[in-house]
Amino acid sequence: MSRKDSKGMFAAVLGQLGEENSKENLSRRTSSPHLMKVAAGVRQMQERSDIADKLLKSGEQIIELDPDKIRASSITDRYDDAYEISAIAEITESMRERGQIVPGLVRPVQG
């Protein structure tokens, strides 16, 4: 298969990912599960790139912070009993395995 043909096939698969009922359409049109995995990965990278572009345009930044340098807020946004211990343990384990998926909002404080 020439490079031109493979580029066209890959573009078609990417286009199909955004369609309604994509699983049915993809299984009918594409016989390669490997190609589908690659296309899904490319789509995810494109979405992350779009999010990063929006953040940069809005002036916000994503940075990595040392957790030891973060203080708890003096303003609580939840009641003390609003969190279930099992849910916190589950989130903690998820962060150990995959890292923090959803960015947290951190504000600078004096002192």
C-alpha positions as CSV (number, residue, x, y, z in Angstrom):
1,M,0.0,0.0,0.0
2,S,1.4,3.4,-0.9
3,R,1.8,6.1,1.7
4,K,-0.9,8.2,-0.1
5,D,-3.4,5.4,0.2
6,S,-2.6,4.7,3.9
7,K,-3.0,8.5,4.7
8,G,-6.4,8.5,3.1
9,M,-7.5,5.4,4.9
10,F,-6.3,6.8,8.3
11,A,-8.1,10.1,7.6
12,A,-11.3,8.2,6.8
13,V,-11.0,6.3,10.1
14,L,-10.5,9.5,12.1
15,G,-13.5,11.0,10.4
16,Q,-15.6,8.0,11.4
17,L,-14.7,8.3,15.1
18,G,-16.8,11.5,15.3
19,E,-19.9,10.1,13.6
20,E,-23.0,8.9,15.4
21,N,-23.1,5.2,16.0
22,S,-19.4,5.1,15.4
23,K,-18.9,1.5,16.6
24,E,-21.3,0.1,14.1
25,N,-20.0,2.3,11.2
26,L,-16.4,1.5,12.1
27,S,-16.9,-2.2,12.3
28,R,-18.6,-2.2,8.9
29,R,-16.0,0.0,7.2
30,T,-12.7,-0.9,8.9
31,S,-11.4,-4.4,9.5
32,S,-8.3,-3.4,11.4
33,P,-8.7,-3.1,15.2
34,H,-5.1,-1.9,15.4
35,L,-5.9,1.0,13.1
36,M,-8.9,1.9,15.3
37,K,-6.7,2.0,18.4
38,V,-4.2,4.3,16.7
39,A,-7.0,6.5,15.4
40,A,-8.6,6.7,18.9
41,G,-5.2,7.7,20.3
42,V,-4.7,10.4,17.7
43,R,-8.2,11.7,18.4
44,Q,-7.4,11.9,22.1
45,M,-4.1,13.8,21.4
46,Q,-6.1,16.2,19.2
47,E,-8.6,16.8,22.0
48,R,-5.8,17.4,24.5
49,S,-4.2,19.8,22.1
50,D,-7.4,21.7,21.7
51,I,-7.8,22.0,25.5
52,A,-4.2,23.3,25.8
53,D,-4.8,25.8,23.1
54,K,-8.0,27.1,24.8
55,L,-6.1,27.4,28.1
56,L,-3.2,29.3,26.5
57,K,-5.6,31.7,24.7
58,S,-7.5,32.4,27.9
59,G,-4.2,33.2,29.8
60,E,-4.5,30.3,32.2
61,Q,-1.6,28.0,32.7
62,I,-1.1,24.3,33.6
63,I,2.0,23.9,35.8
64,E,3.3,21.1,38.0
65,L,3.5,22.0,41.7
66,D,5.1,20.3,44.7
67,P,2.2,19.0,46.9
68,D,4.2,19.9,50.0
69,K,4.1,23.6,49.0
70,I,0.3,23.7,48.8
71,R,-1.8,24.7,51.8
72,A,-5.4,23.9,52.5
73,S,-7.8,26.7,51.7
74,S,-9.2,28.7,54.7
75,I,-12.5,28.6,52.9
76,T,-14.1,25.2,52.8
77,D,-16.2,24.4,49.8
78,R,-17.8,21.2,51.2
79,Y,-19.2,20.1,54.5
80,D,-16.9,17.8,56.6
81,D,-19.2,14.8,56.1
82,A,-19.7,15.4,52.4
83,Y,-16.8,13.0,51.5
84,E,-17.0,9.2,51.8
85,I,-13.8,7.7,53.1
86,S,-14.1,4.9,50.4
87,A,-14.4,7.4,47.6
88,I,-11.3,9.3,48.8
89,A,-9.4,6.1,49.0
90,E,-10.5,5.2,45.4
91,I,-9.4,8.6,44.1
92,T,-6.1,8.4,45.9
93,E,-5.4,5.0,44.4
94,S,-6.4,6.2,40.9
95,M,-4.0,9.1,41.2
96,R,-1.2,6.8,42.2
97,E,-1.8,4.6,39.2
98,R,-2.6,7.2,36.5
99,G,-1.6,10.6,38.0
100,Q,-4.0,13.5,38.3
101,I,-6.3,13.5,35.4
102,V,-8.4,16.6,36.2
103,P,-6.3,19.8,36.9
104,G,-6.9,21.4,40.3
105,L,-7.3,25.2,40.8
106,V,-4.6,26.7,42.9
107,R,-4.3,30.3,43.9
108,P,-1.2,32.1,45.3
109,V,-1.4,33.4,48.9
110,Q,0.8,35.8,50.8
111,G,3.3,34.3,53.2
